[in-house]
Amino acid sequence: MNKKTASLSLEGVKDSIDLPILGGSIGPDVIDVGGLTAKGYFTFDPGFMSTASCESRITYIDGDKGVLLHRGYPIEQLAEKSDYLETCYLLLNGELPDPAQKAEFENDIRYHTMVHEKLCEFFKGFPINAHPMAIMVGVVGALSAFYHDSLDIMKEEDRRISAHRLIAKMPTIAAMCYKHAIGQPFMYPRNDFGYAENFLHMMFSTPCEAPKVSPILAKAMDTIFLLHADHEQNASTSTVRLAGSTGANPFACVSAGIAALWGPAHGGANEAVLNMLDEIGDESRIEEFIKRAKDKNDPFRLMGFGHRVYKNFDPRAKVMRKICDEVLTELGVENDPLFRIARRLEKIALEDEYFIERKLYPNVDFYSGIILKAIGIPASMFTVIFAVGRTPGWISHWNEMISNPYKIGRPRQLYTGHARRDYPGT
Ligand code: SDX
């Protein structure tokens, strides 16, 4: 791993500081700055723009080339040839499952989809209009009350079953959030349904009639989960890793990840995109909003555009746009006004110098909301869908950290406050 050395020379300091340069399998080399503290320095990198927080083998992103690989497999190929649970297995275990392993994994997930009946009572305390992400933070965190004493995170088997429980129960809890909001009874998962099919069943079926789920919509839902499955060290995954580095319960760590995902700069952007498209309302108003997005004095940003890493098209956005076309056509709403506005907005922005210069392209959140709305999912549930999809990523990174030597995450700071001073009268 150790390749070369960086030599840091400091003004007024006689000897330069040699820092090892480490190389990975692909992507940028890193400068190991661990030795700086002993020399009386910290690095300073607010927002971690240039910081590699860990070593990982799970997902690789090349932002300039618009590349996203899960355990080496391109996201475009996984979206076309794989499915969500197979991708969950790949993220967790590092290799694609053989048919027997896939069947066993699907079965294991299937028999963990129900939640403890006592967990249902948590919903009674939330106001009807509670944001579903507020409920998700609370109820997923509450899972740690049901799986704590029997959980030793140093045991591989305990980590495995925790990962399976989370992947299995997230759709059930997500659908419960929706049923809570509309005053309908919770629907139990069915063991004869597929993963995404079960989710749509729990969302839209009622006890009054036999469940019927469109296979087209179930496939679209499965691919949407897959496209959200993992994304390297993004804000919510870094939150799960930091919480996990203290040895905290993994269910509590994922709850912290859900909280971080909720922000409109992160996973909350998909809901914000739909609200933005609704606010634009008509193609004639697009220029007005593009102008606002470019105005430094206006806090408005083009939601679903831009990315910390991708300075080219987000490969997930390309697949999402294709699914959007397919689902809207399938549903006979290809002339959906929001989709028309989104396509026009994308075209205008991509020809505008401000966006070109800043390499701002549509990201994963730009089209997902339009598809989810077409499926019948309300905007308030969009980030919940993102959280369900991202669960295998969160728990794979948590597992990768815990199953290798790790240290508690504890950044330092550049202190610019008062030096020591005495209390008046001391
Ligand atoms: C996700 O990290 C991940 O991997 C996240 C994610 C995942 O899968 O986990 O990919 C999911 O979170 C996607 C991003 C969803 N967020 C949005 O769509 C919200 C809108 N986008 C922006 O808020 C912004 O682009 C960020 C937060 C995504 C990235 O911000 P950065 O990297 O901190 O960049 P920046 O804010 O410094 O912007 C650089 C410039 C600035 O202009 P200048 O000061 O240089 O003149 O670009 C401008 C910004 O003002 N800019 C935008 C813009 N995004 C950036 N201007 C208008 N509209 C935008 N959307």
Boltz pocket constraint, residues with backbone or C-beta under 6 A from the ligand:
constraints:
  - pocket:
      binder: B
      contacts: [[A, 228], [A, 230], [A, 231], [A, 233], [A, 234], [A, 235], [A, 264], [A, 265], [A, 266], [A, 267], [A, 269], [A, 293], [A, 294], [A, 300], [A, 301], [A, 302], [A, 303], [A, 304], [A, 305], [A, 306], [A, 307], [A, 308], [A, 309], [A, 358], [A, 360], [A, 363], [A, 364], [A, 365]]
      max_distance: 6.0
